[in-house]
């Protein structure tokens, strides 16, 4: 009885593309938001300055729901 020849090829697995986390909505992914600067007794606005985004804490990515959600 002759031996049976089989050729086995290793399975080709395609690695999934890395998924980028979505950018933060309030800051648009920059990590900074514009904060209005107010001066004077009547607190009139005079300009804007950059401030840290409190949603993503300056990271720029959407934090998503917490682990308890």
N, C-alpha and C positions, 0 to 999 in steps of 0.2 A: 504494500500500500504506500503510495507516494505521500510525502508530507505536503500539507496545504500551505501555499505561500500567501501571506497577507502583507500588505504594505500599510502601515499605520502612519498617518501624518498627525503631527501635533495639532490640536484644535487652535484655530486662529481666534484669539480674543482681542477685541478692539477696546483699548482703554477709553473710558468715557471722558469726554472733554471736561476740564475743571469748570465748575459752575461759579460764576462771580456772584457774590451777595449783592442784592439790590442796593442802590444808593439811598441815602437818607432823604426823606421828603422835605423837611424844613430847610436844610442847608444845601440840598442838591448834590451832596457828596463831597463838598469842600471842607466841612467841619467847622466853618465859620458862618455866623449870621450877622446881619446888620442890626445894630442897636442904636436907637435914636438918642442923641445927647441933648439934654434939656438944661437950660440955664435960666437964672433970674428968679425973681420973686413969683412971677406968673408962670414959671416953668415953660418958657417958649422953646421950641425945638430949633437948634442951630446947626445940626449936622448929624452924621452917623459915624460910628466906629465899629470895627469888627469885634465880635464876641464869640465865645465858645458855644457851640450848639449843645443844648442840654438834652436833646433827644438821643444823639449818638455819642456824646461826650468827646467831640472832635475827631472821631474815628472815620466818619464819612460813610459808613455802611449802615443799613437799616438794622436796628437791633432785633426787630421782630418780637413776637410774644415771648414772655419770660418762661422759665422752666415750670412755673406753677400754673401756667395758663392751659 
